[in-house]
């Protein structure tokens, strides 16, 4: 593999070729970790956002409890602007840059059915808007962040606020310096200290992240953070990167002693991890884990009822974006030091299953992700599978 020399942020200069795994350290291409994994059978299985000619792609979703009776599903809903949209699945060729809005639906029966479809954030940009994140501050106050795409040089992070539990929303404010940024849906979090983090990534330029269009490398991850409900905000003092395309789509969880653990997408056939001891202001040099992965993102959250960590990711070694199957789950009972209880959520060989979200409701885990046939172009649907938490330990 050829490593391109490039400039790093000052605090990232310690990244060396020791982070690049040799082939002897990796599972064979296509091999996954966790022997004799079983496919978990969900208590509920549904395509909640199906393919339609006028809406041929759906992804980047989050399920957010509004109260004890209602769940809010938000997602990126792409829409066709063609006078003659495709009439067959997989033939629309919807790319990352085409028109998209953030839509929502509400469930009043614990996710078994969904209604009240509405557009939560219209597309006011030249390309699209997506990557929704909802964060609860109080019984009535919710923060809503997203990324508006204008062109290859301007993808910026915006924020709106609701003080009536999602009935109305304030005018948006831009929280990123003008540049190129991306965030993942359902990855924002509130720490035990009250600090709010919005994980993000962008290309390195001009001594800060997000200063130029992405050209195939130099991706760095970091967080936006705030200690006053995002009325004022800061950005990490340093960033996380690695050989290859760098590190992007960070997934963060707070550990029991207060440290932050971050999993990172990269091109080195394993998930990388980094730590922060000061709430996201500074990050350690990313290092490879033992978890094989293609270049696709993970998500990690703490299970409220057990206190353990639940990780979802594409459990397969690959130097490319593909395959994005199987989508697997693993449990850590020692705060991320080791992983076990490996299970598969979706292991269909002819389907991609990626970009998962996790929501815990009582004793159930709601896992939603985009799914699509490998024969399709970029069209996708959102699959929701609901599990009893105890199933991950069986």
N, C-alpha and C positions, 0 to 999 in steps of 0.2 A: 504494500500500500504506500502511496506517495504522500508525504506530509508537506503541505504548503507552509512556508515560513510566513508569519504575519505578526502584526503588533497585537499585544494584549493590553488590557487595563493594567495599571501599575501593580495592583494587588494580585493579578492573575499571572504574573510573569514566572511564577514558580511552576506553572504547568509544564511538564516535560514529557518526553517520549515514554517515560516509565508508566504513564497512564494508558498507553496503547497496548492492548492485550496481544500476545502472540497467539498464533493459531493453536498451539498446544494447550493453551489455557481454556480454549473455548469448546463447547459442545460441537459436534459435527453440525453442518448446516441443516437446519430443519429440526434439530433435536431440542426437546423441551426438558425442563427440570421438574422433578416430582414423579417418582415411579408409581405406576398403577393408579393414575388419577381417575377419579370417577366424574362423570358428567352429572352435575346437580340438576335435579328435577324441580322446576319452580312450582310454587303454589299458584302462580298466575303468570301467563305468558301471552303477550299481545304486541302487535305492531301498532303503536299509538299514533305514529305519523306516517301513513302509507304513501307510496308513490302515486302521484296524479299528474296528468299532462301539464296542468298549470303550476304545480308544485312538485318538480321531479327530484328534488334533493332536500333532505332533512338531516341535521346533525347538531353538535354543540348544544347539548340540552342540560337542564337542571330541574329537579323536582324539589319544591320549596313548600314546607308546611305554613299555611296562613293562619290556621287555628286548629282546634281539635277535630273539626269536621271537614276542612277543605285543604286540598293539596293543589299547588300551582305548578304546572309544567310550562317552562319557557324553553324555546329552542330557536335555532337558525333555520328559517323557512325560506328557501330559495324559490324564486318565481320566474316563469318564462316570460320574456318580452317579445317572443316571436309571434307573428300573426298566425303561424301554423306550427304549434308545438308538437313535439313527438308524441305519438299515440301508443308507443310500446316502451316498457320498462328498459332502462339501460341504453337508450338511444338518444338521450338529450345532450350528453356530453357537457353537463354543467360543471364548470371549473370553479376554482376558489374565488375568482374575481367577478363572477356574474352577480346580477341583482339578488339581494337577500334582505329580509327583514327579520326582526325578532318577534315571534308570535307566542301566544299563550293559550292554555286551556286549563280548566278547573275540574277536579274530581271531588265529589262529595261522598264517595263510597270506598275510601281507602285505596284508590288507584285502580279499581276494577273497571271503571268506565270514565270517559272524559267528555266534557262539553264546554260551552261558553267560549268558543274560539274567538280570539280578538288579536289584533296587532298591538303588541306592547311598545315596540319602538319601530316607527316607520323608517324607511331608508331615505336619509337626507344627504347622502354622499354620492359621489360620482360612480362608485362601484357598489358597495354594500355596507351593511352593518351586521355584526354577529358577535359571538363569544360572550353570552350573557353570564353575569354573576350576581346573585342576590345574597345579601348579608343582613341578618337581623340584628338591630341594635337594642330594641325594646319591644314591648308588646305591640306598639303602633308604628315604630320607625324602622324602615328598611332602606338599605342602600342598593342601588342597581347600577352596575358598571357594564360597559360593552366597548367594542372597538369599531370605529367608523373608518372605512377604507375609501380614500379618494383616488390614489394612484400608487405606483411602485415606490414613491418617495414619502407618501403621507398615509400612515395608518395610525390613528391616535386613539387614546383611551379616554372615555367620557364617563361621567357619573351623574345620576339623578337620585333624588331622595323622596321617599314617601313618609308622611307623618300620620297617615290614616290607614295603615296596614294594607297598602297597595291599591287603594281606591283611586288616588290621584298621585301625580308625580311632579316634582319641580322641573324647572328648566334645566337643561343639561349644562355641565361645566366640563371643560377639558382639563384632565389632570396630568397629561403627559406633555413634555416639551415637544414642539412640532418635530415629527420624525416618523420612523417606521417601528411599530410595536405590534406584538400579538399577545393575547391572553387566552387561557383555556376556560371553557365553561365549567362551573362547579368547582373551581380551584381556589377561590377567595376564602379567607378564613379569619375568624376572630380569636385572638389568643386569650389565655386566662388573665392576662394583664389588662385586657380591653383593647390592646392594639389590633388594628385591622391590617391585613396583608392582601394585596392583589398581586399574585405572581405574574411575571411577564418575561418576554424575551425580545431581543432585537439584534441587528448587526452592529458590530463595533465600529465607531468612527468618531473622530474629533474629540477623543477622550470621554465620550459618553455613549451610552447604548441607545440605539434608535435614531442615529443621526443621518442615516443614508438608506437607500434602497438595498434590499437583500440581493446579493450576487453569487450565492452558492456556498458561502462559508462565513466564518467569523461570527457565528451566533453565540450570544451571551445571555445568560439568565440572571434575573434579579427580582426584587419586589418593590412595588410602591407600598408605603406604609403610613399609618396615621394613628395618633393617640387621642384624637378629639372627634372621632366619628367622621373622619375624612373631610372636615372643614379646612384643615391644613394638612399637607402631606409632604413626605420626603421619599427619596429613592435610596436603595442600598448604596453604601459607599464603595463597594466593589461588586464584581459579577462572577458568574460561574461559566467556565467554558472547558473544552477538551479538544484533543486532536481530531481531525476530520472536519465535519461541518460545525463543530462546536456543540454547545448544550442549549436545548430549548425546551419549551413546554414544561416548566418546573411544576412538580406536585409536592406539596409541603404538608407536614403534620407536626403538631406540637407534642414533644415527648414529656414524660411524667415529671422529669426534673426541670423542665422549662426550655431545654434545647429544642431547636427545630431541625427536623430531618427533611431533606429535599431529594426526590428522585428526578432524574433528568434524562430526557430523550437525546440520543446521539447516534453516531454511525459506527460505533465500535462493538456492536453485537451483544452488549450487556447494558442493563440499566446502570447509570452512574449515580452516586449519591454525594451530597455535601451537607455540612452542618453549620448552624449558626448558634452562637452562645449569647447573642444580644438582641434577640427578637427580629432578626432579618436585616439588621444594619450591615453586618459583615458576614461573609461566607467562607468556609474552608475550600481548599482546592478539591474539585470533584475527583472521586476515585471510583473504579469499577466495582460493582457488586458481583455476587455469584449468580445473579438472575439474568438468564439469556433474554434478549429482546431484539426485534428489528428496530428500525427507526420510527417508532411510534410511542405515544405517551402513556404514562401510568397515572393512576389516582390512588391515594392512600388516605384512610380516615380511621379514627378511633371508634370502635363499637361501643356505644353508650352502656349497654347492659353487661358487658364483660370487661371492659377496659383494655381489650386487646386491639391490635392494629389489623385492618383489613386492606390488602393490596390487590388491585386489579391491573392486569397488563397483558400484552400479547406475549405469551410464554413460548418463544421460539427464537433461536439464534439465526440472525440474518444480517448481512451488511447493507441491506437496502430497506426501503419502506415496506417491503412485502416478504412473506405473507403476514397478514394481520389476522391470523387465526393460529392456534386457539386463543380465545380470551379466557384467562385463568384467574383464579383467586388463591391467595395465600394468607395465612394468619401468622402474626408474630405475637408471642406471649411474653417476650422480653424486650419490648419497646424497640423493635427493629434490628436487634443484634442477629437473630436467626429467624428463619421462616419455615413453616410447616403447614400441615393440613391443606396440601395442594389439591384444588378441585378445578374443573373446567365449567365455565358458564356457557360458552358456545364453542364448539369444536367442529363445525361443519367444514369439510375441506374445500368446498367450492364457494364459500362465503367469507367475506371480510367482516370482522366484528371488532370495533375499536372505538376509541374516545369515550370510555365509560364515565358515568356519573353514579354516585352513591348517595342515597338518602335513607336514614333509619327512622322508622315509624313504629313505635311500640316495640314489639319483638320481631319485626320484619325489616328486611333490607330490600330497598327498591334499587335495582341496577338497570340503568338505561344506557343504550349505546347505539351507534349507527351500524347498520347491517346492509350488505349488498352482495349480490352475486359477483363472483370474480369475472364473469362474462360481461358485466355492465361496464359502462364508462365511469362517470363520476356520480351517477344517480345513487341515492341511498335513502333508506327508511330508518325510523327510530324504533327499536325493539325495547320493550320493557319486560323484565323478568323479576318477579317478587319471590323472595325466599324467607323462610324462617331462619333467624340468626343461628339457631342450633345446627342447621344443616352444614354450615361451614366447618363444624367441629366433628361431625360424624365420621 
